[in-house]
Amino acid sequence: MTIIFLLIGLSLLVALVFLAGFLWAVRSGQYDDAYTPSVRMLFDDEAPTEPTAPVRRR
């Protein structure tokens, strides 16, 4: 029976740690830009550039 109280206490402690991490992320601006990720897939990547010196083959 005492293990139940220990597990409840530990789970509440873990939940408080995750809540504190979430609040820190919100306050530090991690979730400010909600628009860019939704349109990022619409932009093309830059084309790869050609090498400047030609490669000699024998």
Backbone hydrogen bonds, N-H to C=O, Kabsch-Sander energy under -0.5 kcal/mol:
donor,donor_aa,acceptor,acceptor_aa,energy
4,I,1,M,-0.6
5,F,1,M,-1.1
6,L,2,T,-1.9
7,L,3,I,-2.8
8,I,4,I,-2.5
9,G,5,F,-2.2
10,L,6,L,-2.4
11,S,7,L,-2.5
12,L,8,I,-2.2
13,L,9,G,-2.0
14,V,10,L,-2.5
15,A,11,S,-2.3
16,L,12,L,-2.2
17,V,13,L,-1.9
18,F,14,V,-2.3
19,L,15,A,-2.3
20,A,16,L,-2.4
21,G,17,V,-2.2
22,F,18,F,-2.3
23,L,19,L,-2.6
24,W,20,A,-2.3
25,A,21,G,-2.1
26,V,22,F,-2.3
27,R,23,L,-2.4
28,S,24,W,-1.8
29,G,26,V,-1.0
30,Q,25,A,-2.4
32,D,29,G,-1.2
34,A,32,D,-1.0
38,S,35,Y,-0.8
39,V,35,Y,-0.9
39,V,36,T,-1.0
40,R,36,T,-1.4
42,L,39,V,-1.3
43,F,39,V,-0.5
43,F,40,R,-1.0
56,R,54,P,-0.5
